[in-house]
Amino acid sequence: MPMMSGKMMSSLLAAMLMVVVPRFNGVNAADKPHILFIVADDLGWNDVVWRDPTMHTPTLSRMARQGILLNSYYVQPLCSPSRSAFMSGYFPFHTGLQHRAIKPEQKAYLPANLTTLPQALKDLGYATHAVGKWHLGFCNWKYTPTFRGFDSFLGYYNAVEDYYTHMAGLGYDFRQDTAVDKDDAGKYSAYTFAERAQVLIGQHNTSQPLFLYLAFQSVHGPLEVPAVYENLFCGHIKNETRRTKCGMVAILDEAIANITGHLEDTGLIDNMLIVFTTDNGGPVWDAGNNWPLRGAKATMWEGGTRGTAFVYSKNLFQNKGTVHEGMMHAVDWFPTMMTAAGGSPPPGIDGVSQWESLTTGSPSPRSEFVYNMDAIEDGQKPAFHAAIRSGDWKLMQGPAGMGPAGIPYNGWYPVPGVDGEQEEFDESAVEDPGPDDYQLFNIKEDPTEHHDVKDKYPDVLAKMKARLAEWRQTMVPANFPENDPAANPEHYGGTWTPGWC
């Protein structure tokens, strides 16, 4: 299998984005920047045009090229854990959300005693609005967006639903604030979310700083998109599922183009920080792609956790076009945005502010992080598995994770060929490690994780195992209870509704 070194990956990006060193003009504390926090769902490392030229992302490409592309940025392997990191600044194994994603019938949630990012920004005078996917619990109203710091919410509570009907399994799942929203049934969600964002932008009092959290459903399964996007932008792709995925990415890109255009029209963009991030790696079983990285969504391999992301500002950065190689994690957004807004994050969180590093080009203040650690036996995973990073070194204990149907997704998955054929990886070719097995990788030298070097560097292995043991001492039990029949939408007129915990 072909490999791409860390040096080759960085050189390619530098050549495409014309790296320069940024300089920050500074933001007056009385002139706090507006913040647009965009989350794409299940967007893989290789699902954007600057990595896979068959995709269609002209808006995202322009913003990445003119902004700061984050080349060593990490998220969690799955959506609820990443969203908990965004909203709390804590690693999920410190909040109980480290085990997979919250199911609709579970009494699982981001703990109510944690200060959320919108709550903290609200204390600094921000208007706060949420649009799109929540997926941080809804069994009680107190766990839902308008009770967690947002002035308004339009979107859905759960993980997976139809893009048009907004049906999530047994029930309907779409709300305006706390009320069920049936007006948007039948409309593709990217249209609805973009329109809502534009309304909020147009109605905003420009004398007040704005925080808009825009968590698209796109490009999570099911694979659904208006045919025009496939035909117009992706007809050159012969593989049917990859072509549909390309159309889904294209409509996401168009939605962001419409929103940023409205920001231009209103002038809000002149003093705005825009953050764009995925929530996890691409699901290769659902046409996502992370090539040349190893693994997929739901795994702790780089393909499941190394995220596509950038920051953009029209006027906050004097020089543009930077590839930022500093280590950054999803938990860092909370303190970074608080610093940008002239505030301070809650004490004790895991995140560190990256604002100075991003605005001056100085080294990242982060030197380590935890990919995940999980100690639940659920029939698919062993009792404990974890991965940590320290500098260039990555240590993994136990299996990397598990996708649908119990498939481990330990391999490398190329983009489907131009003839439509998908090169299959033989999952049996890589033995799934047991809970007491360790693997050690140098991510700088081997970003595609082809070479386990634990036998070559026993001293590094010992140090990393000791650090993992220290992290493990701080882990809280995962909140992943059995499904509760009280959640059944039949009790609430066919709608997923809070009030059962």
N, C-alpha and C positions, 0 to 999 in steps of 0.2 A: 504494500500500500504506500503511495507517495506521501512524503512528509514535507512540511514547510517549517523551517526553523523560526524561532522568535525574531532573529535578526531580519530574515526575509519578510516576515509579516510586517514588522515595523517599517522596513524600507519601502515596501509597497504602499503602505498608508501615507508615509511621508511624501512619496512622489506624487500621490494623487491629491493630497490636501495642502501641499506647499507649506511646510512647517515654518512658523516664525515664533519668536518669543513674545508673549502678550504683555501689555502694560495696562494697569488698571487706573482709571481716572479718579475713582472714589465716588461714594454716594453719601450725600449729606444725610444725617440721621433724620432730619425733618422731611426728607424727600425719599422715602423708602421705595424701593423698586416694586413694581407689580411683579407677580410671580405666576407663571403658567407651568404647571407640573403635568406633563403628558406621559401616560403609561400605555404602551402597546401591549396587548395580551398575547403571549406565546410567540413573539417575534424572534426568530432565530438569528444567530450570529451571521448567517449567510443569506438572510432574507431581504437584504437591501442592495441597491444597485452598485454601491461602491465596493461590494464584495462579490456579488453575483450579477454580472451585467445583463442577465436575462430578465431581471426584476425591473419594476417601474416605480421609482421613488424620487422624482425630480425635486420635489419640495424638501424632503428630508435630506437629500444629497446636498442641495444648496445650503441649507442651514448648518449641516455638519461641516461643509467646506468653509463656510464663513464664520463658524463658531469654534468650539473646542471639542474635538472628538475624543471620547474617553476610551482608550485602548486597553486599559488594565482595570476595568470596572466589573464588579461582581454583584450578582443577585442570588436569591435562593433558588433551589431546584423547582419550586412550585409556587403557585400564585398567592394563596393565603399567607404563607410565610413571608414572601417578599413584601406584600402589602402591609403586613404588621411591622416589618422593618422600616418601610417608608413612613408610616404614621407614628411610630413610637420611638425610633432611634435605637431600639434594642434588637440584638440577635434573637431569632425566634426560640432558641433553646433557653432563653431567659424569660420568655413570656408564655410558654406552654403551647406554642403554635408550630413546633418543629416537625410534627408528624403529618405528612401529606397535606391535603387541603380540606377545608371545612366542608362537610356534607350538609345538605339542606335540613336534614332531620336531627342534626347534632346540637347539643347545648355547648357549643364551642364558640369562642369569641376572643377579641382583643380585650384583655382585662380592663375593667372600668376604672381601676385606680391609676392607670397610666395617663399622663398628659399626652394628648395627641398634637401633631404638627399644627392642624388648624386652630386648636385651642390656644397654643402658644403664640401663633401669629395674630389671633384675635386679640390677645392681651396687648399686642403692639399696635392695635388700631386697624388691622386688616379686615376687609369684608371677605368672607370665606364661602366658597361655593364648590359643591361636588357634582360632577356629571359622569355617569357611566357605572362601572362595576364597583361594588363595595367588597363583598366576600370576606368580611371580618366579623361575621356573626350577626344574627338578627332575632334570636329566640326571645329577647326582651327588648323593648323600645330603647332602653338605655345603651344598647350596643350598636344602634343604627346611626347613620351619618349626622342627622340634625341634632342628635344628643351627644355627639362626639366632637363638636366644635364648628360644624358647618352651618351657615345661615340658610342654605337651601340644598336640595338634592333632587336630581332627576336621574333615575337609573334603576338598577336591579341589585338584589342582595346576594344572589348565588353565583355559582361558577359557570355553568353551562346552560344556555338556552337558545331557542330558535331566534335568528336575527330579525325575523319578520313578526312572528306571532308572540314572541316573548314568553313562550311556554317553557318552563324548566321542569321536565319530567311530569309530575302529576298536577302541577299548578302554574298559574300565571304569576309572573314576577317582573313588574314594572311599576315604579312609583314616582310621584311628584311630591317631594317632602315626605309626609307620612301617608298621603292618600294614594289609593290605587289609581293608576293612570291607564285608562283604556283608550284615550284619544290617539295614542301613538301605536296602538296595535295595528299590524300590517305594514308598518314603515320600517325599512332597513335601519338598524340601530346607528350606523355611522352617520346617516343623514340626520337622525333625531338628535344625536349628541352634538354634532357640529352646529346645528341650528340653535340648540339651547345655549351653547357656548357663545354664539354670536349675539343672542338676545341679552345674555348677562353682560357681555362686553358693551353693547350699545346702551344698556340701562345704567351702567356703572357711573357713580359719582366720582369724577376724576380727581377730586381733592382727597380721596381716601385710597390707600393702597389696596390692591386687589390680589387675592390668592384664589386661583382657579385650579382645582384638581380635576383633570380630564382623563379618566380611566376608560379607554375605549374597550369595547367587546372585541374588536378587530385585533389580531387575526386568529383568535381561538376558534376551535371547532364548535359547531358543525361547519363543514366547508360549504358556505353559501355566499353568493355575491350576485348582484344584477349582471346579466349576461354581457351588457355593453362593456363592462370593465375587462372581462376576459377577452372579448373580441377585439376591442380597440387597442389594448395595451399588452396583451399576453398571447395573442394568436400564434406567435412564433414558438411557443412552448408546446411540444407534442404530448408530453405526459399530462394526462387529464387532471389529476389531483394537484400537481404542481402548477398547472395553468390556473386552476381555480384559486389556489393560494396566492398566486401572483395578482389576480384580480382583486382579492381581498386586501392585499398590501397596497394596491393602486388606489382603492377607494379610501383607505386610511390616509394615504398621502394627499389625496384631493381634499379630504375633510380638513386636514391641517393647513393646506394652502388657503382654503376659504376662511378659516379662523384667523390665520396670520394676516391675510388681506384685510379683514375687518379691524384687526388691531392697528394696522397701518392707517386705515381710514379714520379711526377715532383718535389716533395719536398716542394710544396707550403703549404701543411698542417702543416709543422713544425712551421710556424708562422702565424696561421690562426684562426680567430674567426668564428665559424659557428653558426648561429641563425636559429632555426626551429620554425615556428609558423603556426597555422591555421589563417584564416581570420574571422571566426565566428563559431558558434556552428553548429552541424550537422542538416541537414534537415530531420526530422523523416519521412516526406512524401516521401522521396527519399532514404530510407534505411540507412540514417545516424542515429547515436545513441549517446545520451548524458547521459545515465543512470549512476548513480542514480539522476543526476541533473534534475531540472524541466525545461520544455519548450524546445524550438528548435530554430534553425536559425530564424531570423526575429523577435525575441522577446527579451525583456530585462531581462527575467529570466536567472538564472545562466547557464542553458543549452544552451542558445543562445549567451552567452558572456564570460563564463569562458573557456579560450582557452587552448588547448593542445600545449605546447611549451617547448623547452629546449635550452640551449646553450652548445656548445661543443668546446673544444680546446685540441689538442694533447699535447701542451707544455706550453701554457700560464697559466694554472692552475697546481699547484704542486700536490694538492690532488683532487681526483675526486670522483664522486658518491654522489652528494649532492641533497637533496630535499630542494628547496628554498621556504620558506613559506611567504616571504615578498611580500607585495602588489606591483603589477606592471601592467602597462597599455600599450597598443600598442603605444601610443604617446611617451613612454619612449625610444623606440629604437633609435630615432634620436639622442638625447643627449648622450645616452649610447655609441653608436658607435663613436660619435665625441670625447668623452672622451677617449675611447680606442685608437683612432687614434692620440691623442695628441692635439686635437683642442677644440673649444668651439662652442656650438650651437647658432643659432640666438637668440637675446634677445626677451623675451616676449612669447616664446612658452609655451604650456601647459605641455610638457614632462619634466621629471627630469632624470638626469643621475643615472642609477642603477649600474654603473661600480664598484664603491667601495663596494657596498652591495654584488654584485655577486662575487667579487674577494676576499673579506675578510670574508664574512659571517655576516657582520654587519647588523643592522636593515635597512629595506627599508626606503628611504627618502620620500616615498609617503604614505600619510595617508588618502587620499580621491581621488575620481574621479567621473566623470559623465558617467553613462552607455549610456545615450542619452537623448536629449530633442528635441521635434519636435512640431511645431505649425501649420501644414498644415491640412486643412480639405480636404480629397480626397475621401470621400464616404466610406472609410474603417476605418479611425481613427478619433477620436474626434479632436477638435481644438488644444488641448495641451495634451501631455503625456510625462513623464520623469521618470528617476530613477537616484539616486545618492548614493554614498557610502561614509561613514565617519567612519573610524575604522572598527569595526565589524558590524556596522549598515547599513542597506540598506532601503531606502525609495523609494517607487514607487507611482507616481501619475497617475491615469488613467489606461487604459489597457496596457498590457506589449508589445503588438505588434500584428502582423497579418501575417499569412502565406498565401499560395495559397487558392483561393476560399473563402477568408474571414474567414478562420478557425483560431481561436485565439491561439491554441496550448498552453494552460495553464496547461497542465497535466504532468504526468510522463510516460515515454514510454520505457518499458523494451526491451531488445534484443529479437528478435523472438526466439521461443523455438526450441529445437533440432528436433522437429517433423515438423518444418516449419510453425507452426501457429504463428501469430502475436497477442499478447494480445492488444486489442483495448481499448483506453481510452475514456470514455464517456465525450466529451467536454461540454455537457450540465450540467455535475455534478459540474462545477466551473463557477460561475457567472462572466461574464466579467465586470470589474469595469467601472464606468462612469468617465468622465474627472475630476470630483471633488472628487473622492474617493481616499483614501490613504491606502497603506499597508506598514507595518514596519516589517523587519526581522532581526534577529541576525544571520549573515551568519556563524560566527564561531561555534555557538551552533546548528544552523539549516541550514547547507549548501544546503539541498534539498528543502528549502522554503515550509515547510508544515504548519508553524505556524505564522500567522499574529499576532503580539504582540502589536499593536498600543494602544489597550485599557489598556494593562498592564503597559505600559511605556509612559504615556502622556507627561512627561517632555522631554523625548528623541524625541518623535514625534514633539513637538513644536520646538525644536532646529533644527531638520532635515528639517522641513518645512521652517524655516527661512533661512537655508543654501541654500535650493533649490531656494528660492526667490532671493537670492544673485546671484546664478549662472545664473538664468533666465535673470537677468539684462544685462548679457554679451552676450546673444544669438543673432546671426545675422539671418536674414531671410533665409530660405532654398531656394536654387536655384534648383527648380524642375519645369521647364516650360512645356508647352504643346509640343507634338511632332511637329517637323517641317518637312513638306513635302520636303523641299530642301535637306534633308538628304537621301532621297530614293536612294538606290544603282543603280537604273535604270538610274540615271543621270551620273553615273560614271562607266559604263561598267559592272555593276553587282557586284561592290565591295564597301564595306563601305570605304568612303574616306573623309578626311578633306577638308575644303574649303567652308563651307556653313554658317559660322558665323564669 
